[in-house]
Amino acid sequence: MQGTYDLALVALSYFVAVMASFTALDLAGRVRATKTALARRLWLWGGGFAMGTGIWAMHFIGMLALTLPMQMGYDLPITLASMLAAVGASVLALKIVNVGKLTHARLGLGGLAMGIGICIMHYVGMAAMEMEPPIRYQMGLFLASVLVAISASVAALWLAFNLNPNRDRSPWWQRLLAALVMGVAICGMHYTGMAAAIMPEHGMTMEASALSPVQLSVTIALVAGCIMFTSLILSVYDAHLASRNARLADSLQKANAELQAMVLHDPLTRLPNRLLFEDRLDKILAWARRQQQPFGVFFVDLDRFKNVNDSLGHHVGDALIKAAAQRIQQSLGENYLVARVGGDEFMVLTPTGTDKDECVVMASRVVEAMAGAFDLDGHEVRISSSVGVSLYPANGIDKHELMIHADAAMYHAKAAGRNNLQFFEQGMLSAAEQLNNLEKRLRQALEQGELSLAYQPKIATDDNSLKGLEALLRWYDAELGTVPPDRIIPVAEDTGLILPLGEWVLRTACAQTAAWHREGRLAVPVAVNLSAIQLNQHDLVRMVQKILNETGLAPQFLELELTESAVMQNPERARAILQELRDLGVAISIDDFGTGYSNLAQLKRFPIDRLKIDRSFTAGVLTDSQDAAIVQAVVALAHSLKLDVVAEGVETQEQLDFIRALNGQQYQGYLCSKALGVRELERFIDSWQTQENTVPA
């Protein structure tokens, strides 16, 4: 008995088979990308269920496409058994090919399971047709249907799972191609099997207990379609979640990388920090030990940085750190690791094979790079650097020794005058400890009021009258003894103590002078020295005015002394500040004139009142013609600019006579008096006022 096919339903059956295959492969493909065992089992069973119901639905739609001259009916239990066979075979096949690497053996086994499952479903489904006499099959076409199912299933599984074996999940086009081939396997087997079926010419169905084919086919198509559609939607949604999770994981990985970089790098300069520096030092130490190669560690400290930071503001200090870091890196090159290990401290790690001679060259480059002026936020800033160098293995064989010894050498460079480099030598550790102790005790002395001032008189050359006083810092420490100013000032400048120390000196001198004025003991001005760092202090004028108001000292009784080098660091800024101080009524003098720039073109532009001749020239006026010529020139220059002259360090009558002959207005020195404490000075004033005319005029 022969039948005819409705081509539209045949096409629909192929579409259902393809959709079922695509859905199943999509669900099963998520097994590799899923981390938990339960989720893998759920996706695998979901894929097998979608595939089985799809095959089942395709079969009955294909049967509906066939028109026979009799009414068809189906046995319900056998129909359900055919569906279970399809689902079980699909799950088994997907499990075989979806675990681990797909070998040829497992590919063949999976294709065999899928093909046989398709065949079992088809022929069990055919058995559900309640026909009497039963259907028979042509053996050749029967075997062909089995071969078509198995071979096409193998091809489809290879396309789905082995075309991109290194990927967790195949792309959609690959799954679609595999679904098209799997659809060929299902439909090819079905229609080949139908061709193998021999229907009895006068067969009959038992309709009383059978399902209507139209009802069964439509119901199965709807149910299978809903299952496949729902499964596909779930898979797409899960893929979306997986994609989002992947993006989140990628973002987290990037954030972790950025956090790691933040942990290991200085946020201001982007240079490695101490943690990363020590890690790299450990690695280069291990390499150097194996290769027996030398290398060096530099410790770089910026001289007077704290004063720039305090006087010009932290924003200028930060800009200076960034600019200094860039200069250090550029002066050394990419092969040298530069790290910021402290506020104004950097460390450098040289490549292996760097000997002492090369370290000298490279460290000198750092010193030279720091010596140039920095243009920062409209401020011309000049600093220097002190560099300490330790060498492996000469100065240490572990990282702590090398770092400590480089630090000690750096402190020795500071003690040697700064702006230089020093290699570590035995004995430097004690020098560094002494410097640290000096800083600690100076800070303590300032906080606990252990400092004092001495006052050196200034005497008129014409009538020997007392014209003024110069306040000088004195410090006696119970442990260190008397500490001279040339040891105090460098430490104060390097540690940032110069600003509070300078303010204390100014306040103390003004308060004491105002007290003498109120007592009627004297009515002369007091001179206080200012460093270059204090001159750059952003609130210097306001601080001076505040101290004058609080101590009650009239501005005309305060004189501020600065060196040439201090005012010439930033001439424009210095001129503006000095003019503001002059506007308050404060006098300005240039100390140690002749030892610095001696720039006459600039000097005449500054609002100053007097020049002080350095003691080194005064001492040689009678024995050195050059010193005498310099003193004569300075006095002549001062007179031409209508400035007073004060000669420092006058110790003999002959030196005083020389200054008088040049019409120098004032002098100070041991000929008159050394610097005296408050009580000693008061006794000096009392005695001087009664005998000032006894000094030869």
C-alpha positions in Angstrom: 0.0 0.0 0.0 1.4 3.4 -1.0 0.8 6.9 0.4 1.6 10.5 -0.5 3.4 13.2 1.4 2.4 16.8 2.1 5.7 18.7 1.3 4.8 21.6 3.7 4.5 19.2 6.6 7.7 17.5 5.5 9.5 20.8 5.6 8.0 21.5 9.0 9.2 18.2 10.3 12.8 19.1 9.2 12.5 22.5 10.8 11.4 20.9 14.1 14.3 18.4 13.9 16.8 21.3 13.3 15.3 23.4 16.1 15.4 20.5 18.5 19.0 19.8 17.5 20.1 23.4 17.9 18.4 23.7 21.3 19.9 20.4 22.5 23.4 21.3 21.3 23.1 24.8 22.8 22.0 23.4 26.2 24.6 20.6 26.1 27.3 23.0 25.0 26.9 24.8 28.3 28.3 21.8 30.1 31.9 22.7 29.4 31.4 26.3 30.5 29.6 25.4 33.8 31.7 25.0 36.9 29.4 23.0 39.2 28.5 19.3 38.8 24.8 19.8 39.5 24.6 22.5 36.8 26.4 20.3 34.3 24.0 17.5 34.9 21.0 19.8 34.5 22.2 21.2 31.2 23.1 17.8 29.9 19.6 16.4 30.8 18.0 19.5 29.4 19.8 19.1 26.1 18.9 15.4 26.0 15.3 16.1 26.8 15.0 18.8 24.1 16.7 16.5 21.5 14.5 13.5 22.4 11.2 15.4 22.3 12.3 17.1 19.1 13.0 13.8 17.4 9.7 12.5 18.8 7.8 15.5 17.5 9.5 15.3 14.1 8.5 11.7 13.7 4.8 12.3 14.3 4.7 15.4 12.1 6.4 13.3 9.4 3.7 10.7 9.9 1.0 13.4 9.6 2.6 14.4 6.3 1.9 10.9 5.0 -1.6 10.4 3.6 -2.7 6.8 3.6 -6.0 5.4 2.3 -7.0 4.5 5.8 -7.5 6.3 9.1 -4.5 5.9 11.4 -4.4 5.4 15.2 -1.6 5.1 17.8 -1.2 3.2 20.9 -0.5 5.6 23.8 1.9 3.5 26.0 4.0 2.6 23.0 4.0 6.2 21.8 5.3 7.4 25.2 7.9 4.6 25.2 9.2 5.8 21.9 9.7 9.3 23.4 11.6 7.9 26.4 13.8 6.0 24.0 14.6 9.2 22.1 15.3 11.1 25.3 17.5 8.4 26.8 19.6 7.9 23.7 20.0 11.7 23.3 21.3 12.1 26.9 23.7 9.2 26.5 25.1 10.5 23.2 25.6 14.0 24.5 27.2 12.8 27.7 29.7 10.6 25.7 30.9 13.5 23.5 30.7 16.3 26.0 33.2 15.2 28.6 36.9 15.9 28.1 38.6 15.8 24.8 36.6 14.3 22.0 38.5 11.3 20.7 37.6 9.4 17.5 36.4 6.5 19.6 34.1 8.6 21.7 32.9 10.5 18.7 32.0 7.2 17.0 30.4 5.9 20.1 28.4 9.0 20.6 27.2 9.0 17.0 26.3 5.3 17.3 24.2 6.0 20.4 22.5 9.0 18.8 21.8 7.1 15.5 20.5 4.0 17.2 18.4 6.2 19.5 16.8 7.9 16.5 16.2 4.5 14.9 14.7 3.0 18.0 12.4 6.0 18.5 11.3 5.7 14.8 10.6 2.0 14.7 9.0 1.9 18.2 6.9 4.9 17.1 5.9 2.9 13.9 5.0 0.0 16.2 2.5 2.3 18.0 0.4 2.3 14.8 -2.4 -0.1 15.5 -2.5 -1.8 12.2 -3.6 -5.3 11.3 -1.8 -7.1 9.7 1.4 -5.4 11.1 3.9 -3.4 9.0 6.9 -5.2 7.4 10.2 -3.6 6.3 12.5 -4.0 3.3 15.9 -5.1 4.8 18.0 -3.0 2.5 16.3 0.3 3.1 16.0 -0.6 6.8 19.8 -0.9 7.1 20.2 2.2 5.0 18.1 4.2 7.4 20.2 3.0 10.3 23.4 3.9 8.4 22.0 7.4 7.6 21.1 8.0 11.2 24.5 7.0 12.6 26.7 8.6 10.0 24.8 11.9 10.0 24.8 11.9 13.8 28.6 11.4 13.9 29.1 14.3 11.5 26.7 16.6 13.5 28.5 15.8 16.8 31.9 16.4 15.3 30.7 19.8 14.0 29.2 20.7 17.4 32.0 19.6 19.7 35.3 19.1 17.8 35.5 21.9 15.3 36.8 24.3 18.0 38.1 21.9 20.7 39.9 24.6 22.7 36.8 26.7 23.3 34.5 26.2 26.2 31.5 26.8 24.0 31.2 26.6 20.2 29.9 29.8 18.4 26.3 30.0 17.3 27.0 29.4 13.6 28.8 26.2 14.4 25.9 24.9 16.5 23.5 25.9 13.7 25.5 24.0 11.1 25.6 20.9 13.4 21.9 21.2 13.9 21.3 21.3 10.2 23.3 18.1 9.8 21.6 16.5 12.8 18.2 17.4 11.2 19.4 15.5 8.1 20.2 12.5 10.3 16.7 12.5 11.9 14.7 13.3 8.8 16.9 11.1 6.6 16.5 8.2 8.9 12.7 8.8 9.2 11.9 9.0 5.6 14.3 6.2 4.6 12.6 4.1 7.3 9.2 5.1 5.9 10.3 4.0 2.5 11.4 0.7 4.0 7.9 0.1 5.5 5.6 -2.3 3.6 2.0 -1.4 4.4 -0.5 -4.2 4.1 -2.9 -3.6 1.1 -6.0 -4.2 3.1 -4.7 -3.3 6.6 -7.0 -1.9 9.2 -6.4 0.1 12.4 -8.1 -0.4 15.7 -9.6 3.1 16.1 -11.5 2.4 19.2 -8.5 2.4 21.4 -6.2 4.6 19.3 -5.3 8.2 19.4 -6.3 10.5 16.5 -3.2 11.1 14.4 -4.1 14.8 13.9 -4.7 15.3 17.6 -1.5 13.5 18.5 0.7 15.2 15.9 -0.6 18.7 16.7 -0.3 18.1 20.5 3.2 16.7 20.2 4.3 19.6 17.9 2.9 22.2 20.3 4.4 20.5 23.4 7.8 19.9 21.7 7.8 23.4 20.4 7.1 24.9 23.8 9.8 22.7 25.4 12.4 23.7 22.8 11.4 27.4 22.8 11.5 27.5 26.6 14.8 25.6 26.7 16.3 27.9 24.1 15.2 31.0 26.0 16.7 29.7 29.2 19.9 28.9 27.4 20.1 32.4 25.8 19.3 33.9 29.2 22.0 31.8 30.8 24.4 32.7 28.1 23.6 36.4 28.8 24.3 35.8 32.4 27.5 34.0 31.6 28.6 36.8 29.3 27.8 39.3 32.0 29.7 37.3 34.6 32.6 37.0 32.2 32.6 40.8 31.8 32.4 41.2 35.5 35.2 38.7 36.0 37.3 40.6 33.4 36.6 43.9 35.1 37.5 42.3 38.5 40.7 41.0 37.0 41.5 44.5 35.7 40.6 46.1 39.0 42.9 43.6 40.8 45.7 44.4 38.4 45.2 48.1 39.0 45.0 47.5 42.7 48.2 45.5 42.5 49.9 48.3 40.7 48.7 50.8 43.3 50.0 48.6 46.1 53.4 48.4 44.4 53.8 51.9 43.0 53.9 55.4 44.5 50.7 57.3 43.6 52.4 60.6 43.1 55.3 59.7 40.9 54.1 56.3 39.5 57.5 55.0 40.4 57.9 51.7 42.2 57.6 52.0 46.0 59.7 50.4 48.7 57.8 47.1 48.6 58.4 46.6 44.9 62.0 47.9 45.2 62.8 45.3 47.9 61.2 42.5 45.8 63.4 43.5 42.8 66.4 43.7 45.0 65.8 40.2 46.2 65.6 38.9 42.6 68.8 40.8 41.5 70.6 39.5 44.6 69.8 35.9 43.7 70.9 36.5 40.1 74.1 38.3 41.2 75.0 35.5 43.6 74.7 32.9 40.8 76.6 34.9 38.2 79.0 36.5 40.7 78.3 39.9 39.3 78.5 43.3 41.2 75.8 45.9 41.3 75.0 49.1 43.3 72.2 50.6 45.4 71.8 54.4 45.5 70.0 56.3 48.2 69.0 59.7 47.0 67.8 62.5 49.4 66.6 65.9 48.2 68.4 68.6 50.2 66.2 71.3 51.7 63.0 69.7 50.3 61.1 70.1 53.6 61.7 73.8 53.6 60.4 74.2 50.1 57.3 72.1 51.0 56.6 74.2 54.2 57.4 77.6 52.7 55.8 77.4 49.3 53.0 74.9 50.0 52.5 71.2 49.6 51.3 71.6 46.0 54.7 73.0 45.1 56.4 70.2 47.1 54.4 67.6 45.2 55.4 69.1 41.9 59.0 69.2 43.0 58.9 65.5 43.9 57.4 64.6 40.5 59.9 66.7 38.6 62.8 65.3 40.6 61.6 61.7 40.0 61.5 62.4 36.3 65.0 63.9 36.3 66.5 61.0 38.2 64.9 58.5 35.8 66.0 60.4 32.7 69.5 60.8 34.0 69.9 57.1 34.6 67.9 55.5 31.8 65.5 52.5 31.6 68.0 49.9 32.8 68.1 51.4 36.3 65.2 50.9 38.7 64.2 54.1 40.5 61.8 53.9 43.4 60.4 56.4 45.8 60.8 55.1 49.3 59.9 58.1 51.4 58.8 61.7 51.3 61.9 63.1 49.5 63.9 59.9 49.4 64.5 57.7 46.3 66.4 54.5 45.9 68.1 53.3 42.7 69.0 49.7 41.8 71.6 49.3 39.1 71.8 46.4 36.6 74.1 43.5 37.5 77.6 44.0 36.3 77.7 47.7 37.4 81.0 48.3 39.1 82.2 51.1 41.3 83.5 53.3 38.4 80.2 53.1 36.6 78.3 53.8 39.8 80.4 57.0 40.2 79.4 58.1 36.7 75.7 57.4 37.2 75.4 58.8 40.7 77.2 61.9 39.6 74.5 62.3 36.9 71.8 62.3 39.5 73.6 65.0 41.6 74.1 67.1 38.4 70.4 66.7 37.4 69.2 67.9 40.8 71.4 71.0 40.8 69.5 72.7 38.0 66.6 75.1 38.8 63.0 73.8 38.9 60.3 76.0 37.5 57.3 75.0 39.6 54.0 76.9 39.6 55.7 80.2 38.9 58.4 79.6 41.5 62.1 79.1 40.6 63.2 76.5 43.1 66.8 75.4 43.6 67.7 72.3 45.6 70.5 69.8 45.6 70.8 66.1 46.4 72.9 63.9 48.6 73.6 60.4 47.2 74.8 57.4 49.2 76.0 54.3 47.3 76.5 50.8 48.6 78.0 48.0 46.4 77.4 44.3 46.3 79.2 42.3 47.5 81.8 44.8 49.0 79.3 46.6 51.3 76.7 43.9 52.0 75.4 40.5 50.8 71.7 40.9 51.7 69.2 43.6 50.9 69.0 45.0 54.4 72.7 45.6 54.6 72.8 47.2 51.2 69.9 49.5 51.9 71.1 50.5 55.4 74.6 51.2 54.1 73.4 53.3 51.2 71.4 55.3 53.7 74.4 55.8 56.0 76.5 56.9 53.0 73.8 59.4 52.1 73.9 60.9 55.6 77.6 61.2 55.3 77.1 63.1 52.0 74.8 65.5 53.8 77.3 66.0 56.6 80.0 66.6 54.0 78.1 69.7 52.7 75.4 68.1 50.6 75.2 68.3 46.8 77.6 65.3 46.5 77.9 61.6 46.6 79.6 59.2 49.0 80.3 55.5 48.9 79.8 53.5 52.0 82.8 53.0 54.3 83.1 51.4 57.7 82.4 54.0 60.4 79.7 55.7 58.4 76.9 54.0 60.4 78.0 55.9 63.5 78.0 59.2 61.6 74.5 58.6 60.4 73.4 57.7 63.9 75.0 60.9 65.2 73.2 62.9 62.6 69.9 61.3 63.5 70.5 61.9 67.2 71.3 65.5 66.5 68.0 66.0 64.7 66.1 64.3 67.5 67.7 66.4 70.2 67.3 69.6 68.3 63.6 69.0 67.9 63.4 68.2 71.6 65.4 71.4 72.5 63.0 73.5 70.4 59.9 71.9 72.0 61.2 72.1 75.6 62.7 75.6 75.4 66.4 74.6 75.7 67.6 77.1 73.1 68.8 80.6 73.8 70.0 83.7 72.1 73.2 85.7 72.4 73.5 89.3 71.2 76.5 90.9 69.6 76.7 94.7 69.7 77.1 96.9 66.7 79.2 100.0 67.4 79.4 103.3 65.4 82.9 103.9 64.0 82.7 107.7 64.6 81.6 108.1 68.2 81.7 104.5 69.6 78.0 104.6 70.4 75.9 101.4 70.5 73.9 101.3 67.2 72.3 97.9 67.4 72.4 94.2 68.3 72.6 91.0 66.2 70.7 88.0 67.7 72.6 84.8 67.3 71.3 81.3 68.1 73.0 79.3 70.9 72.4 75.7 72.0 73.9 73.9 74.9 72.9 70.2 75.1 73.6 68.1 78.2 74.7 65.2 76.0 76.3 67.0 73.0 77.7 70.0 74.8 77.7 73.4 72.9 76.5 72.8 69.4 77.7 75.5 66.9 75.3 77.2 64.5 77.0 75.7 61.5 75.9 72.3 62.7 72.4 73.4 63.8 71.3 75.2 60.6 72.0 72.4 58.0 70.1 69.9 60.2 67.2 72.3 60.7 67.0 73.0 57.0 67.1 69.3 56.0 64.4 68.3 58.6 62.1 71.2 58.1 62.8 72.6 61.6 64.2 75.8 60.1 60.8 77.5 59.9 59.7 76.9 63.5 63.2 77.5 64.7 63.4 80.8 62.7 60.1 81.9 64.1 61.3 81.2 67.6 64.4 83.2 67.1 62.5 86.2 65.7 59.9 86.1 68.4 62.4 85.8 71.2 64.7 88.6 69.9 61.7 91.0 69.4 60.3 90.2 72.8 63.6 90.8 74.6 64.4 94.0 72.7 60.9 95.3 73.4 61.5 94.6 77.1 64.7 96.5 77.1 63.0 99.4 75.4 60.3 99.4 78.1 62.9 99.3 80.8 64.7 102.3 79.2 67.9 100.3 79.1 68.5 100.9 75.4 66.7 102.0 72.3 68.5 100.3 69.4 67.3 97.9 66.7 67.9 94.1 66.8 69.0 92.2 63.7 67.8 88.7 63.0 69.1 86.4 60.3 66.8 84.8 57.8 67.6 81.8 55.7 66.7 81.4 52.0 64.0 78.9 53.1 62.4 81.4 55.4 62.5 84.1 52.7 60.4 81.7 50.5 57.9 81.1 53.3 54.6 82.1 51.9 53.4 83.9 55.1 56.7 85.5 56.1 55.4 89.1 56.0 52.3 88.2 57.9 54.3 86.3 60.5 56.7 89.2 61.0 53.9 91.7 61.4 52.1 89.3 63.9 55.2 88.9 66.0 55.8 92.7 66.1 52.2 93.3 67.2 52.4 90.6 69.9 55.7 91.6 71.3 55.1 95.3 71.1 58.3 96.1 69.2 58.1 99.0 66.8 59.0 97.9 63.2 61.9 100.4 62.9 63.7 98.5 65.7 63.8 95.3 63.7 66.4 94.5 61.0 66.4 91.3 59.0 69.7 90.0 57.6 69.9 87.8 54.5 72.8 86.5 52.5 73.3 87.3 48.8 72.7 83.7 47.8 69.3 83.8 49.6 68.0 86.8 47.7 69.5 85.7 44.4 67.8 82.2 44.3 64.6 83.9 43.1 65.3 87.6 42.7 61.8 88.7 41.6 60.1 87.0 44.5 62.7 88.1 46.9 62.4 91.7 45.8 58.6 91.7 46.2 58.8 90.2 49.7 61.6 92.6 50.8 59.5 95.5 49.6 56.6 94.3 51.7 58.8 94.1 54.8 60.2 97.6 54.1 56.7 98.8 53.8 56.1 97.6 57.4 59.1 99.7 58.5 61.5 96.8 58.9 65.2 97.4 57.8 66.9 95.0 55.4 70.6 94.2 55.3 72.7 91.9 53.1 74.9 89.7 55.2 78.4 88.3 54.2 78.5 90.6 51.1 81.3 89.7 48.7 81.1 86.0 49.3 78.2 85.3 46.9 77.0 86.6 43.6 77.9 90.3 44.2 75.6 91.2 41.3 75.6 95.0 41.3 73.0 95.2 38.6 70.6 93.2 40.8 71.7 94.6 44.1 70.6 98.2 43.3 67.1 97.0 42.6 66.6 95.5 46.1 65.1 97.6 48.8 68.0 97.3 51.3 69.4 99.6 54.0 72.9 98.3 54.6 75.7 96.0 53.5 77.7 93.8 55.9 81.3 93.1 54.9 82.1 89.4 55.6 84.6 88.8 58.4 86.9 86.9 56.0 87.7 90.1 54.2 88.0 92.2 57.3 90.5 89.9 58.7 92.9 90.4 55.8 92.7 94.1 55.1 96.1 94.7 56.6 97.9 91.7 55.2 96.2 90.9 51.9 95.9 93.6 49.2 93.0 91.8 47.5 91.0 91.7 50.7 91.8 95.4 51.2 90.7 96.2 47.6 87.5 94.3 48.1 86.6 96.1 51.3 87.3 99.5 49.7 85.1 98.5 46.7 82.3 97.4 48.9 82.3 100.6 51.0 82.5 102.7 47.8 79.6 100.7 46.3 77.5 101.1 49.5 78.1 104.9 49.6 77.1 105.2 45.9 73.9 103.4 46.6 73.4 105.5 49.9 73.7 102.3 52.0 75.3 102.0 55.4 78.2 99.6 55.9 78.8 97.3 58.8 82.2 95.5 59.0 82.1 92.1 60.7 84.9 90.4 62.6 86.8 93.6 63.7 89.3 92.3 66.2 92.1 94.9 66.3 92.4 98.6 66.5 94.3 98.7 63.2 91.4 97.0 61.4 89.0 99.5 62.9 91.2 102.4 61.8 91.1 101.0 58.2 87.3 100.9 58.3 87.1 104.4 59.7 89.4 105.7 57.0 86.9 104.4 54.4 84.0 106.0 56.3 82.4 102.7 57.2 79.6 103.5 59.6 79.5 100.5 62.0 81.5 97.5 63.1 81.1 94.4 65.2 83.7 92.0 66.5 85.8 90.9 69.5 87.4 94.4 69.6 84.1 95.6 71.0 82.5 92.4 72.4 81.7 88.8 71.5 78.1 87.7 71.5 76.7 87.9 75.0 73.8 86.4 76.9 71.0 88.6 78.2 72.5 89.3 81.6 76.0 89.7 80.3 74.7 92.1 77.6 72.9 94.2 80.2 76.1 94.6 82.2 78.0 95.4 78.9 75.4 98.1 78.1 75.7 99.7 81.5 79.5 99.7 81.3 79.7 100.8 77.7 77.5 103.8 78.2 79.9 105.1 80.8 83.1 104.4 78.9 82.3 104.5 75.3 84.4 107.6 74.8 87.5 105.8 76.1 87.8 103.7 72.9 90.2 105.4 70.6 88.4 107.5 68.0 
